[in-house]
Amino acid sequence: MSINKISLTLAIGCLTLAGCSPSGPPMGFVSGSLTMSGQPIENGSIEFVPLSGGRPSLALSNSDGEYEAYYLPGVAGVIPGKYKIRFEIGKSSPSDAGIDRPKRGRRPTGKLVLEPSEIEVLADTNEIHFQLVEQNS
């Protein structure tokens, strides 16, 4: 076998092995709950925005207020690091006038904010519970 054939065989083998390695950045898996006054929030959209810049991860809460974050469609996780959290409540139908707040006593008079508003994701399993709270002006 000539040196060129051996070199070509080795090059193809290396490229094949490189193509079989896992692609994409390492992920921390993030799940938890989203509540207000102890009640689950359905259709809450959570955006994990990296403080260092880059692609955010997204999550949407279900009817029990539970969520799991995704980096891409079908790719669960959040790249480890520090994040600012953005939040929005989805409308249940196009004609819905706005937020359906849980019915518990008085109606909030202040601005509603999500806590915590900044988090750190570790390269492991992260369980983070968010609460929508009233912030008086």
DRENDO-471244 format. One record per residue: residue number from 0; z, x, y of N, C-alpha, C in turn. Coordinates in steps of 0.05 Angstrom, whole numbers, plus 32768, in hexadecimal, padded with zeros to 4 digits. Layout:
! residues N
    n  n_c3  n_c1  n_c2  ca_c3  ca_c1  ca_c2  c_c3  c_c1  c_c2
  NUM     Z     X     Y      Z      X      Y     Z     X     Y
...
! end
This chain:
! residues 137
    n  n_c3  n_c1  n_c2  ca_c3  ca_c1  ca_c2  c_c3  c_c1  c_c2
    0  8000  8011  7FE9   8000   8000   8000  8000  8012  8019
    1  7FEF  800C  802C   7FED   801D   8044  8004  8017  8057
    2  8009  802A  806A   801E   8027   807E  8019  800E  808F
    3  8000  8008  8096   7FFA   7FF1   80A6  8002  7FD7  8098
    4  7FFD  7FD5  807E   8005   7FBD   806F  8023  7FBB  806D
    5  8031  7FD1  8069   804F   7FD0   8068  805A  7FC8  8083
    6  804F  7FD3  8099   8058   7FCC   80B4  8053  7FAE  80BA
    7  803B  7FA4  80B2   8035   7F88   80B6  8047  7F76  80A6
    8  804D  7F7E  808D   805F   7F6E   807C  807B  7F6D  8088
    9  8085  7F84  8092   809F   7F84   809F  80A0  7F74  80B8
   10  808A  7F75  80C8   8089   7F66   80E1  8089  7F48  80DC
   11  807A  7F3F  80C8   8079   7F23   80C1  8095  7F1A  80B6
   12  80A2  7F2B  80A6   80BC   7F24   809C  80D0  7F21  80B3
   13  80D0  7F33  80C6   80E2   7F32   80DD  80DD  7F19  80EE
   14  80C4  7F12  80F3   80BD   7EFA   8102  80C6  7EE1  80F4
   15  80C3  7EE1  80D9   80CB   7ECA   80C9  80E9  7EC6  80CB
   16  80F8  7EDB  80C9   8115   7ED9   80CB  811E  7ED1  80E6
   17  8111  7EDB  80FB   8118   7ED3   8116  8112  7EB6  811B
   18  80FD  7EAB  810F   80F6   7E8F   8112  810A  7E7D  8104
   19  8119  7E87  80F0   812B   7E77   80E1  8147  7E77  80ED
   20  814C  7E87  8101   8167   7E87   810E  816B  7E6E  811E
   21  8184  7E66  8122   8189   7E4E   8132  8181  7E53  814E
   22  8173  7E3F  815A   816A   7E42   8175  817D  7E34  8188
   23  817B  7E3B  81A1   818C   7E2F   81B6  81A6  7E3D  81B9
   24  81B3  7E36  81CF   81CD   7E43   81D5  81E4  7E38  81C3
   25  81FA  7E47  81C1   8211   7E3D   81B2  821C  7E24  81C0
   26  8227  7E12  81B1   8231   7DF9   81BC  824F  7DF4  81B6
   27  825C  7DE7  81C9   8276   7DDC   81C4  8272  7DBE  81C1
   28  827E  7DB2  81AD   827A   7D95   81A9  8290  7D86  81B9
   29  8287  7D72  81C9   8299   7D64   81DB  8297  7D46  81D5
   30  82AF  7D3A  81D0   82B1   7D1D   81CC  82CB  7D14  81D7
   31  82CE  7CFA  81DA   82E7   7CEF   81E4  82E4  7CD2  81EC
   32  82F3  7CCB  8201   82F3   7CAF   8209  82F1  7CAD  8227
   33  82EA  7C95  8230   82E6   7C8F   824C  82F4  7C74  8251
   34  8309  7C74  8262   8319   7C5C   8266  831F  7C58  8284
   35  8328  7C3F  828A   8334   7C38   82A4  834B  7C25  829F
   36  8362  7C2C  82A8   837A   7C1C   82A4  837F  7C17  8286
   37  8378  7C2A  8275   837C   7C28   8259  8367  7C18  824A
   38  8353  7C0E  8259   833E   7BFE   824D  8325  7C0F  824A
   39  8316  7C0D  8233   82FE   7C1D   8230  82E8  7C15  8244
   40  82D8  7C29  824C   82C1   7C24   825E  82A8  7C27  824D
   41  8298  7C12  824C   827F   7C12   823D  8268  7C1A  824F
   42  8255  7C28  8245   823D   7C31   8254  8244  7C44  826B
   43  8259  7C53  8268   8260   7C67   827C  824F  7C80  8276
   44  8240  7C89  828A   822F   7CA1   8287  823F  7CB9  8293
   45  8242  7CCD  8282   8251   7CE6   828A  823D  7CFD  828A
   46  823C  7D0B  82A0   822A   7D23   82A2  823C  7D3C  82A5
   47  8238  7D4F  8293   8246   7D68   8293  8235  7D7D  82A2
   48  823B  7D82  82BB   822A   7D94   82CC  8237  7DB0  82CD
   49  8229  7DC4  82C2   8234   7DDF   82C2  8239  7DEA  82DE
   50  8251  7DF5  82E3   8257   7E01   82FD  8246  7E19  8302
   51  823E  7E27  82ED   822D   7E3F   82EF  820F  7E39  82F1
   52  8208  7E20  82F1   81EC   7E18   82F2  81E1  7E15  82D5
   53  81CB  7E07  82D3   81BF   7E03   82B9  81BD  7DE6  82B1
   54  81B4  7DE2  8299   81AF   7DC7   828F  81CA  7DB8  8289
   55  81CD  7D9F  8293   81E5   7D90   828D  81E3  7D83  8271
   56  81F9  7D7B  8267   81FA   7D6A   824F  8202  7D4E  8258
   57  81FC  7D3A  8247   8201   7D1E   824E  820F  7D10  8238
   58  821D  7CFB  823F   822B   7CE9   822C  822A  7CCD  8236
   59  822B  7CBA  8224   822C   7C9D   822B  8242  7C90  821A
   60  8255  7C82  8226   826B   7C76   8217  8262  7C5C  820A
   61  826D  7C57  81F2   8266   7C3F   81E3  827A  7C29  81EB
   62  8279  7C13  81DC   828A   7BFB   81E3  82A8  7C01  81E0
   63  82AF  7C16  81D1   82CB   7C1E   81CE  82D3  7C34  81E2
   64  82C1  7C3B  81F4   82C6   7C4F   8208  82C3  7C6C  81FD
   65  82BA  7C6F  81E4   82B7   7C89   81D8  829C  7C95  81DE
   66  829B  7CB0  81E0   8282   7CBD   81E6  8280  7CD7  81D6
   67  8267  7CE2  81D5   8262   7CFC   81CA  824C  7D08  81DC
   68  824F  7D21  81E5   823D   7D2E   81F7  8225  7D3A  81E8
   69  820D  7D38  81F5   81F5   7D43   81EA  81E7  7D56  81FE
   70  81DE  7D6D  81F5   81D0   7D80   8205  81B3  7D78  8209
   71  81A7  7D6F  81F3   818C   7D64   81F3  818C  7D4C  81E0
   72  8178  7D3B  81E1   8177   7D25   81CE  8179  7D30  81B1
   73  818C  7D27  81A2   818F   7D30   8186  819E  7D4B  8183
   74  81A6  7D57  819A   81B4   7D71   8199  81CF  7D6D  81A5
   75  81E4  7D68  8195   81FF   7D63   819F  820B  7D7D  81AA
   76  821A  7D7A  81C0   8229   7D91   81CA  8226  7D96  81E7
   77  8236  7DA9  81F0   8237   7DB3   820C  8239  7DD1  820A
   78  822A  7DE0  821A   822D   7DFD   821A  8248  7E04  8224
   79  8257  7E15  8217   8272   7E1C   8220  8272  7E27  823D
   80  8286  7E1E  824C   8288   7E26   8268  8297  7E11  8278
   81  8297  7E15  8293   82A5   7E02   82A5  8290  7DEE  82B0
   82  829A  7DD5  82B3   8288   7DBF   82BB  8295  7DAD  82D0
   83  8283  7DA3  82E2   828A   7D8D   82F4  8280  7D74  82E5
   84  8290  7D5F  82E7   8289   7D46   82D9  827F  7D32  82ED
   85  8267  7D27  82E7   825C   7D11   82F7  825D  7CF8  82E5
   86  8261  7CE1  82F2   8266   7CC8   82E2  8258  7CB1  82F0
   87  824E  7C9E  82E0   8242   7C86   82EA  8246  7C70  82D4
   88  824C  7C58  82DD   824E   7C42   82CA  8233  7C34  82CA
   89  8228  7C31  82B2   820E   7C23   82AF  8212  7C05  82B2
   90  81FD  7BF8  82BB   81FE   7BDB   82BE  81F7  7BCF  82A2
   91  8204  7BB9  829C   8200   7BAC   8283  81E5  7B9D  8282
   92  81DB  7B96  8299   81C0   7B89   829A  81B4  7B8E  82B6
   93  819A  7B8C  82B9   818E   7B92   82D3  8199  7B80  82E9
   94  81A2  7B68  82E3   81AC   7B56   82F8  81CA  7B5A  82FE
   95  81D7  7B6C  82EF   81F4   7B71   82F3  81F8  7B7D  830F
   96  820B  7B72  831E   8210   7B7A   8339  821E  7B95  833B
   97  822A  7B9F  8327   8238   7BB8   8329  824C  7BBD  8312
   98  8262  7BCA  8319   8275   7BD2   8305  8286  7BBA  82FC
   99  8288  7BB7  82E1   829B   7BA3   82D6  82B5  7BB2  82D2
  100  82C8  7BAF  82E5   82E2   7BBC   82E2  82F3  7BAD  82CF
  101  8303  7BBB  82C0   8316   7BAD   82AE  8328  7B9A  82BD
  102  832D  7B83  82B2   833E   7B70   82BF  835C  7B76  82BA
  103  8369  7B82  82CE   8385   7B89   82CB  8392  7B87  82E6
  104  839D  7B6F  82ED   83AB   7B6C   8306  8399  7B6E  831E
  105  83A1  7B7D  8332   8392   7B7E   834B  8378  7B8D  8348
  106  8366  7B88  835A   834C   7B96   835B  8350  7BB0  836A
  107  8345  7BC6  8360   8348   7BE0   836E  833D  7BDF  838A
  108  834C  7BEB  839D   8343   7BEB   83B9  8339  7C07  83C1
  109  833F  7C1B  83B2   8336   7C36   83B8  831D  7C3E  83AA
  110  8315  7C57  83AE   82FE   7C62   83A1  8305  7C68  8384
  111  82F3  7C63  8371   82F7   7C69   8355  82EC  7C84  834F
  112  82FD  7C95  8342   82F4   7CB0   833B  82FB  7CB5  831E
  113  82EC  7CC8  8312   82F0   7CCF   82F6  8302  7CE8  82F5
  114  8316  7CE7  82E3   8328   7CFE   82DE  8328  7D04  82C1
  115  8326  7D1E  82BA   8323   7D35   82CC  8307  7D36  82D7
  116  8304  7D43  82EE   82EA   7D46   82FB  82DD  7D60  82F5
  117  82ED  7D73  82EA   82E2   7D8D   82E1  82EF  7D94  82C7
  118  82E0  7D9F  82B4   82EA   7DA6   829A  82DF  7DC2  8292
  119  82EB  7DCD  827D   82E1   7DE5   8270  82DB  7DDE  8253
  120  82C3  7DE3  824A   82BB   7DDE   822E  82BC  7DF9  821F
  121  82C9  7DF8  8208   82CC   7E0F   81F7  82B7  7E0E  81E0
  122  82B1  7E25  81D4   829D   7E26   81BE  82AB  7E1C  81A5
  123  82B2  7E03  81A4   82C1   7DF7   818E  82BE  7DD9  8191
  124  82D1  7DCB  8186   82D2   7DAE   818A  82E5  7DA8  81A1
  125  82DB  7D98  81B4   82EA   7D91   81CC  82ED  7D73  81CE
  126  8306  7D6A  81D0   830B   7D4D   81D3  8315  7D49  81EF
  127  8306  7D3B  81FF   830C   7D37   821B  830C  7D19  8222
  128  8323  7D10  822C   8326   7CF4   8233  8325  7CF1  8251
  129  8312  7CE0  825A   830E   7CDB   8277  831A  7CC0  827F
  130  8325  7CBF  8297   832F   7CA6   82A2  8323  7CA1  82BD
  131  831B  7C89  82C2   8312   7C80   82DC  832B  7C76  82EA
  132  8331  7C83  8301   834A   7C7C   8310  8343  7C75  832D
  133  8355  7C66  8339   8352   7C5F   8355  835E  7C75  8366
  134  834E  7C7E  837A   8357   7C92   838D  8358  7C84  83A8
  135  8371  7C81  83B2   8374   7C74   83CC  836B  7C86  83E2
  136  835E  7C79  83F6   8354   7C88   840D  8369  7C90  8420
! end
